[in-house]
Amino acid sequence: MTDHTVKVDISFQSLLVAISSLETAEKHQLWEFLEAELFPDEDDSPEDIAEIQAARADYEAGDYTTFEQYAAQRAGKST
């Protein structure tokens, strides 16, 4: 079986527009692909992977603090 390669010349802006139109699950697949491409030598332990998955689940469930909320909390503690 031979491999066929197709090279597509697409502007970065067009790529960003295309990515923004993806569904959340597709964006997660892209995210995982990019992580593997950007950090191929990182061997995550099972504990690291579990922590990452838990953090992503918390984020998807809305269980997180924005930077603005954090900064406001910090400002309130210093007064």
Residue pairs with C-beta under 8 A, 6 or more apart in sequence:
10 18
19 27
19 30
22 30
28 56
44 52
58 64
65 73
